[in-house]
Every structure is written in structure tokens, then in C-alpha cells.
Amino acid sequence: MLDTNKDFDDRNLANSEEAIEKALEYLRYHDPANANREYAVGLLKRMQTAADNIAGKVTLEFEQFVENNNEPKQD
């Protein structure tokens, strides 16, 4: 069973060389003036902070979701 509090704790993108390279590739096309490693790491950190804030406001009740969506729709 998934645990929404722990499943993505290991995804520290600002320390992932692969993620940094992907961010640099994105920046080369969309913001060439800031296409450097420091900016890419900062971008990833800001993205992680935003994702953490969003995730903290929403709790996933998977069982309740399945139960609600498996019921036949009534007209």
C-alpha cells in the first residue's frame, strides 16, 4: 500500500544530477540567460518547495476514493 507521507521523501531533485541536467536542458530552450547550474538547482528547490506545500494541503484517501468512484452513478 502506498504511504503518501513517505513514498516521495527520497526525491530530492536538487541533488540529482539527472534532474539538474534536465533542468539545464529546459533552461537552454526557455530561459537561455539563466541556463547555468546554480539557477537550475535553485529552480528545482523552488519546485520542490511548491510541491511540498501542495502535498501538505491535500491528503490522499485512496480507499475512500475507490469506494466513491466504484459506486454506480445514479441519474
N, CA, C and O atoms as a printed pandas DataFrame, in Angstrom:
     atom_number atom_name residue_name chain_id  residue_number  x_coord  y_coord  z_coord
0              1         N          MET        A               1    0.836   -1.179    0.000
1              2        CA          MET        A               1    0.000    0.000    0.000
2              3         C          MET        A               1    0.885    1.249    0.000
3              4         O          MET        A               1    1.910    1.299    0.680
4              5         N          LEU        A               2    0.482    2.224   -0.751
5              6        CA          LEU        A               2    1.230    3.470   -0.815
6              7         C          LEU        A               2    1.056    4.262    0.472
7              8         O          LEU        A               2   -0.021    4.271    1.068
8              9         N          ASP        A               3    2.104    4.911    0.885
9             10        CA          ASP        A               3    2.048    5.793    2.040
10            11         C          ASP        A               3    2.396    7.190    1.549
11            12         O          ASP        A               3    3.557    7.481    1.263
12            13         N          THR        A               4    1.396    8.049    1.451
13            14        CA          THR        A               4    1.606    9.382    0.885
14            15         C          THR        A               4    2.568   10.225    1.703
15            16         O          THR        A               4    3.071   11.233    1.207
16            17         N          ASN        A               5    2.833    9.840    2.935
17            18        CA          ASN        A               5    3.753   10.614    3.759
18            19         C          ASN        A               5    5.210   10.226    3.551
19            20         O          ASN        A               5    6.106   10.966    3.956
20            21         N          LYS        A               6    5.466    9.072    2.922
21            22        CA          LYS        A               6    6.848    8.599    2.815
22            23         C          LYS        A               6    7.298    8.253    1.400
23            24         O          LYS        A               6    8.502    8.189    1.150
24            25         N          ASP        A               7    6.385    8.032    0.478
25            26        CA          ASP        A               7    6.754    7.477   -0.816
26            27         C          ASP        A               7    7.711    8.344   -1.626
27            28         O          ASP        A               7    8.515    7.810   -2.390
28            29         N          PHE        A               8    7.648    9.656   -1.481
29            30        CA          PHE        A               8    8.488   10.510   -2.304
30            31         C          PHE        A               8    9.524   11.276   -1.487
31            32         O          PHE        A               8   10.083   12.264   -1.964
32            33         N          ASP        A               9    9.783   10.831   -0.268
33            34        CA          ASP        A               9   10.769   11.503    0.569
34            35         C          ASP        A               9   12.172   11.451   -0.023
35            36         O          ASP        A               9   12.984   12.338    0.238
36            37         N          ASP        A              10   12.465   10.428   -0.812
37            38        CA          ASP        A              10   13.806   10.265   -1.360
38            39         C          ASP        A              10   14.007   11.037   -2.664
39            40         O          ASP        A              10   15.060   10.920   -3.291
40            41         N          ARG        A              11   13.035   11.805   -3.071
41            42        CA          ARG        A              11   13.114   12.519   -4.343
42            43         C          ARG        A              11   13.630   13.935   -4.141
43            44         O          ARG        A              11   12.893   14.898   -4.352
44            45         N          ASN        A              12   14.859   14.070   -3.745
45            46        CA          ASN        A              12   15.466   15.382   -3.594
46            47         C          ASN        A              12   16.094   15.762   -4.928
47            48         O          ASN        A              12   17.265   15.477   -5.180
48            49         N          LEU        A              13   15.307   16.403   -5.774
49            50        CA          LEU        A              13   15.733   16.673   -7.141
50            51         C          LEU        A              13   16.921   17.617   -7.235
51            52         O          LEU        A              13   17.693   17.541   -8.191
52            53         N          ALA        A              14   17.079   18.497   -6.271
53            54        CA          ALA        A              14   18.188   19.446   -6.317
54            55         C          ALA        A              14   19.537   18.748   -6.146
55            56         O          ALA        A              14   20.574   19.343   -6.439
56            57         N          ASN        A              15   19.543   17.512   -5.684
57            58        CA          ASN        A              15   20.784   16.747   -5.542
58            59         C          ASN        A              15   20.933   15.676   -6.607
59            60         O          ASN        A              15   21.914   14.932   -6.605
60            61         N          SER        A              16   19.985   15.588   -7.507
61            62        CA          SER        A              16   20.023   14.580   -8.557
62            63         C          SER        A              16   20.681   15.152   -9.811
63            64         O          SER        A              16   20.179   16.104  -10.407
64            65         N          GLU        A              17   21.794   14.570  -10.197
65            66        CA          GLU        A              17   22.494   15.053  -11.392
66            67         C          GLU        A              17   21.609   14.945  -12.637
67            68         O          GLU        A              17   21.642   15.811  -13.510
68            69         N          GLU        A              18   20.830   13.887  -12.704
69            70        CA          GLU        A              18   19.925   13.715  -13.846
70            71         C          GLU        A              18   18.892   14.848  -13.898
71            72         O          GLU        A              18   18.634   15.410  -14.963
72            73         N          ALA        A              19   18.310   15.175  -12.755
73            74        CA          ALA        A              19   17.314   16.241  -12.705
74            75         C          ALA        A              19   17.940   17.599  -13.027
75            76         O          ALA        A              19   17.328   18.422  -13.707
76            77         N          ILE        A              20   19.144   17.827  -12.542
77            78        CA          ILE        A              20   19.834   19.090  -12.821
78            79         C          ILE        A              20   20.112   19.216  -14.314
79            80         O          ILE        A              20   19.921   20.286  -14.891
80            81         N          GLU        A              21   20.561   18.135  -14.941
81            82        CA          GLU        A              21   20.813   18.162  -16.387
82            83         C          GLU        A              21   19.532   18.426  -17.172
83            84         O          GLU        A              21   19.544   19.172  -18.151
84            85         N          LYS        A              22   18.434   17.820  -16.749
85            86        CA          LYS        A              22   17.141   18.041  -17.415
86            87         C          LYS        A              22   16.691   19.489  -17.232
87            88         O          LYS        A              22   16.161   20.100  -18.160
88            89         N          ALA        A              23   16.904   20.036  -16.032
89            90        CA          ALA        A              23   16.545   21.431  -15.791
90            91         C          ALA        A              23   17.389   22.362  -16.656
91            92         O          ALA        A              23   16.881   23.343  -17.199
92            93         N          LEU        A              24   18.668   22.054  -16.782
93            94        CA          LEU        A              24   19.540   22.860  -17.649
94            95         C          LEU        A              24   19.092   22.791  -19.104
95            96         O          LEU        A              24   19.099   23.800  -19.809
96            97         N          GLU        A              25   18.708   21.617  -19.545
97            98        CA          GLU        A              25   18.207   21.465  -20.916
98            99         C          GLU        A              25   16.955   22.310  -21.131
99           100         O          GLU        A              25   16.811   22.973  -22.158
100          101         N          TYR        A              26   16.058   22.279  -20.158
101          102        CA          TYR        A              26   14.844   23.096  -20.220
102          103         C          TYR        A              26   15.213   24.576  -20.289
103          104         O          TYR        A              26   14.685   25.319  -21.117
104          105         N          LEU        A              27   16.123   24.995  -19.411
105          106        CA          LEU        A              27   16.507   26.403  -19.369
106          107         C          LEU        A              27   17.190   26.853  -20.656
107          108         O          LEU        A              27   17.007   27.997  -21.071
108          109         N          ARG        A              28   17.960   25.999  -21.288
109          110        CA          ARG        A              28   18.627   26.367  -22.545
110          111         C          ARG        A              28   17.622   26.783  -23.612
111          112         O          ARG        A              28   17.912   27.644  -24.443
112          113         N          TYR        A              29   16.456   26.178  -23.588
113          114        CA          TYR        A              29   15.430   26.488  -24.582
114          115         C          TYR        A              29   14.498   27.604  -24.130
115          116         O          TYR        A              29   14.078   28.423  -24.948
116          117         N          HIS        A              30   14.170   27.650  -22.851
117          118        CA          HIS        A              30   13.142   28.572  -22.385
118          119         C          HIS        A              30   13.667   29.808  -21.668
119          120         O          HIS        A              30   12.950   30.803  -21.556
120          121         N          ASP        A              31   14.894   29.766  -21.182
121          122        CA          ASP        A              31   15.469   30.905  -20.471
122          123         C          ASP        A              31   16.991   30.860  -20.602
123          124         O          ASP        A              31   17.696   30.664  -19.612
124          125         N          PRO        A              32   17.494   31.043  -21.822
125          126        CA          PRO        A              32   18.938   30.887  -22.059
126          127         C          PRO        A              32   19.823   31.784  -21.179
127          128         O          PRO        A              32   20.954   31.416  -20.860
128          129         N          ALA        A              33   19.321   32.933  -20.796
129          130        CA          ALA        A              33   20.123   33.845  -19.978
130          131         C          ALA        A              33   20.412   33.258  -18.592
131          132         O          ALA        A              33   21.394   33.631  -17.949
132          133         N          ASN        A              34   19.568   32.354  -18.144
133          134        CA          ASN        A              34   19.751   31.748  -16.816
134          135         C          ASN        A              34   20.087   30.262  -16.889
135          136         O          ASN        A              34   19.899   29.538  -15.911
136          137         N          ALA        A              35   20.573   29.811  -18.011
137          138        CA          ALA        A              35   20.882   28.385  -18.184
138          139         C          ALA        A              35   22.244   28.059  -17.573
139          140         O          ALA        A              35   23.223   27.829  -18.282
140          141         N          ASN        A              36   22.279   28.044  -16.241
141          142        CA          ASN        A              36   23.504   27.659  -15.545
142          143         C          ASN        A              36   23.126   26.743  -14.382
143          144         O          ASN        A              36   21.961   26.658  -13.992
144          145         N          ARG        A              37   24.113   26.076  -13.848
145          146        CA          ARG        A              37   23.878   25.068  -12.810
146          147         C          ARG        A              37   23.231   25.657  -11.557
147          148         O          ARG        A              37   22.296   25.068  -11.014
148          149         N          GLU        A              38   23.709   26.796  -11.097
149          150        CA          GLU        A              38   23.173   27.403   -9.881
150          151         C          GLU        A              38   21.694   27.738  -10.030
151          152         O          GLU        A              38   20.901   27.491   -9.122
152          153         N          TYR        A              39   21.328   28.301  -11.179
153          154        CA          TYR        A              39   19.932   28.651  -11.413
154          155         C          TYR        A              39   19.077   27.392  -11.510
155          156         O          TYR        A              39   17.961   27.360  -10.991
156          157         N          ALA        A              40   19.590   26.357  -12.170
157          158        CA          ALA        A              40   18.851   25.096  -12.309
158          159         C          ALA        A              40   18.597   24.470  -10.941
159          160         O          ALA        A              40   17.492   23.994  -10.679
160          161         N          VAL        A              41   19.601   24.464  -10.067
161          162        CA          VAL        A              41   19.435   23.911   -8.721
162          163         C          VAL        A              41   18.408   24.736   -7.948
163          164         O          VAL        A              41   17.560   24.170   -7.258
164          165         N          GLY        A              42   18.472   26.049   -8.051
165          166        CA          GLY        A              42   17.501   26.911   -7.382
166          167         C          GLY        A              42   16.087   26.675   -7.894
167          168         O          GLY        A              42   15.132   26.661   -7.118
168          169         N          LEU        A              43   15.961   26.491   -9.195
169          170        CA          LEU        A              43   14.658   26.199   -9.792
170          171         C          LEU        A              43   14.094   24.896   -9.242
171          172         O          LEU        A              43   12.917   24.823   -8.888
172          173         N          LEU        A              44   14.930   23.873   -9.171
173          174        CA          LEU        A              44   14.488   22.585   -8.633
174          175         C          LEU        A              44   14.091   22.692   -7.160
175          176         O          LEU        A              44   13.121   22.067   -6.731
176          177         N          LYS        A              45   14.829   23.472   -6.395
177          178        CA          LYS        A              45   14.493   23.665   -4.982
178          179         C          LYS        A              45   13.150   24.382   -4.833
179          180         O          LYS        A              45   12.338   24.021   -3.981
180          181         N          ARG        A              46   12.922   25.406   -5.670
181          182        CA          ARG        A              46   11.645   26.118   -5.619
182          183         C          ARG        A              46   10.496   25.210   -6.033
183          184         O          ARG        A              46    9.415   25.264   -5.446
184          185         N          MET        A              47   10.727   24.377   -7.042
185          186        CA          MET        A              47    9.703   23.424   -7.470
186          187         C          MET        A              47    9.388   22.438   -6.353
187          188         O          MET        A              47    8.223   22.114   -6.120
188          189         N          GLN        A              48   10.416   21.959   -5.662
189          190        CA          GLN        A              48   10.221   21.004   -4.566
190          191         C          GLN        A              48    9.438   21.644   -3.427
191          192         O          GLN        A              48    8.557   21.014   -2.842
192          193         N          THR        A              49    9.761   22.900   -3.111
193          194        CA          THR        A              49    9.040   23.613   -2.061
194          195         C          THR        A              49    7.575   23.773   -2.426
195          196         O          THR        A              49    6.697   23.553   -1.591
196          197         N          ALA        A              50    7.305   24.157   -3.673
197          198        CA          ALA        A              50    5.917   24.308   -4.118
198          199         C          ALA        A              50    5.185   22.967   -4.058
199          200         O          ALA        A              50    4.042   22.908   -3.605
200          201         N          ALA        A              51    5.823   21.906   -4.504
201          202        CA          ALA        A              51    5.200   20.574   -4.468
202          203         C          ALA        A              51    4.936   20.128   -3.037
203          204         O          ALA        A              51    3.889   19.547   -2.754
204          205         N          ASP        A              52    5.869   20.392   -2.135
205          206        CA          ASP        A              52    5.686   20.036   -0.729
206          207         C          ASP        A              52    4.516   20.797   -0.127
207          208         O          ASP        A              52    3.732   20.238    0.641
208          209         N          ASN        A              53    4.401   22.083   -0.479
209          210        CA          ASN        A              53    3.286   22.884    0.038
210          211         C          ASN        A              53    1.952   22.366   -0.477
211          212         O          ASN        A              53    0.984   22.281    0.278
212          213         N          ILE        A              54    1.896   22.025   -1.738
213          214        CA          ILE        A              54    0.662   21.483   -2.318
214          215         C          ILE        A              54    0.338   20.140   -1.684
215          216         O          ILE        A              54   -0.807   19.883   -1.313
216          217         N          ALA        A              55    1.333   19.293   -1.563
217          218        CA          ALA        A              55    1.118   17.958   -0.994
218          219         C          ALA        A              55    0.684   18.048    0.457
219          220         O          ALA        A              55   -0.094   17.213    0.918
220          221         N          GLY        A              56    1.162   19.026    1.176
221          222        CA          GLY        A              56    0.804   19.177    2.574
222          223         C          GLY        A              56   -0.633   19.607    2.780
223          224         O          GLY        A              56   -1.195   19.405    3.857
224          225         N          LYS        A              57   -1.233   20.199    1.757
225          226        CA          LYS        A              57   -2.608   20.674    1.863
226          227         C          LYS        A              57   -3.625   19.626    1.444
227          228         O          LYS        A              57   -4.821   19.795    1.681
228          229         N          VAL        A              58   -3.168   18.558    0.832
229          230        CA          VAL        A              58   -4.074   17.539    0.321
230          231         C          VAL        A              58   -3.682   16.191    0.913
231          232         O          VAL        A              58   -2.517   15.797    0.865
232          233         N          THR        A              59   -4.644   15.505    1.458
233          234        CA          THR        A              59   -4.379   14.143    1.914
234          235         C          THR        A              59   -5.101   13.193    0.979
235          236         O          THR        A              59   -6.266   13.405    0.640
236          237         N          LEU        A              60   -4.427   12.177    0.576
237          238        CA          LEU        A              60   -4.982   11.202   -0.343
238          239         C          LEU        A              60   -5.573   10.051    0.457
239          240         O          LEU        A              60   -4.854    9.321    1.139
240          241         N          GLU        A              61   -6.860    9.902    0.369
241          242        CA          GLU        A              61   -7.573    8.790    0.996
242          243         C          GLU        A              61   -7.934    7.824   -0.122
243          244         O          GLU        A              61   -9.055    7.846   -0.629
244          245         N          PHE        A              62   -6.990    6.980   -0.504
245          246        CA          PHE        A              62   -7.159    6.134   -1.675
246          247         C          PHE        A              62   -8.352    5.193   -1.544
247          248         O          PHE        A              62   -9.140    5.050   -2.480
248          249         N          GLU        A              63   -8.484    4.561   -0.403
249          250        CA          GLU        A              63   -9.590    3.628   -0.222
250          251         C          GLU        A              63  -10.935    4.341   -0.371
251          252         O          GLU        A              63  -11.850    3.812   -1.002
252          253         N          GLN        A              64  -11.056    5.534    0.206
253          254        CA          GLN        A              64  -12.290    6.307    0.093
254          255         C          GLN        A              64  -12.527    6.723   -1.353
255          256         O          GLN        A              64  -13.666    6.707   -1.821
256          257         N          PHE        A              65  -11.482    7.091   -2.058
257          258        CA          PHE        A              65  -11.590    7.459   -3.469
258          259         C          PHE        A              65  -12.129    6.298   -4.291
259          260         O          PHE        A              65  -13.045    6.472   -5.094
260          261         N          VAL        A              66  -11.563    5.119   -4.092
261          262        CA          VAL        A              66  -12.009    3.932   -4.825
262          263         C          VAL        A              66  -13.465    3.617   -4.495
263          264         O          VAL        A              66  -14.271    3.337   -5.383
264          265         N          GLU        A              67  -13.782    3.668   -3.222
265          266        CA          GLU        A              67  -15.153    3.374   -2.803
266          267         C          GLU        A              67  -16.148    4.359   -3.436
267          268         O          GLU        A              67  -17.204    3.950   -3.920
268          269         N          ASN        A              68  -15.819    5.621   -3.432
269          270        CA          ASN        A              68  -16.709    6.638   -4.006
270          271         C          ASN        A              68  -16.853    6.498   -5.511
271          272         O          ASN        A              68  -17.926    6.748   -6.061
272          273         N          ASN        A              69  -15.786    6.102   -6.176
273          274        CA          ASN        A              69  -15.814    6.069   -7.639
274          275         C          ASN        A              69  -16.201    4.712   -8.207
275          276         O          ASN        A              69  -16.379    4.589   -9.419
276          277         N          ASN        A              70  -16.334    3.698   -7.376
277          278        CA          ASN        A              70  -16.775    2.398   -7.842
278          279         C          ASN        A              70  -18.280    2.216   -7.690
279          280         O          ASN        A              70  -18.840    1.231   -8.169
280          281         N          GLU        A              71  -18.929    3.156   -7.029
281          282        CA          GLU        A              71  -20.366    3.084   -6.880
282          283         C          GLU        A              71  -21.023    3.436   -8.202
283          284         O          GLU        A              71  -20.543    4.325   -8.905
284          285         N          PRO        A              72  -22.122    2.753   -8.561
285          286        CA          PRO        A              72  -22.809    3.101   -9.799
286          287         C          PRO        A              72  -23.390    4.518   -9.706
287          288         O          PRO        A              72  -23.901    4.938   -8.668
288          289         N          LYS        A              73  -23.294    5.215  -10.799
289          290        CA          LYS        A              73  -23.833    6.571  -10.832
290          291         C          LYS        A              73  -25.335    6.524  -10.918
291          292         O          LYS        A              73  -25.914    5.750  -11.681
292          293         N          GLN        A              74  -25.954    7.367  -10.123
293          294        CA          GLN        A              74  -27.413    7.427  -10.120
294          295         C          GLN        A              74  -27.848    8.662  -10.892
295          296         O          GLN        A              74  -27.300    9.751  -10.718
296          297         N          ASP        A              75  -28.835    8.472  -11.740
297          298        CA          ASP        A              75  -29.322    9.612  -12.539
298          299         C          ASP        A              75  -30.303   10.450  -11.783
299          300         O          ASP        A              75  -30.804   11.442  -12.311
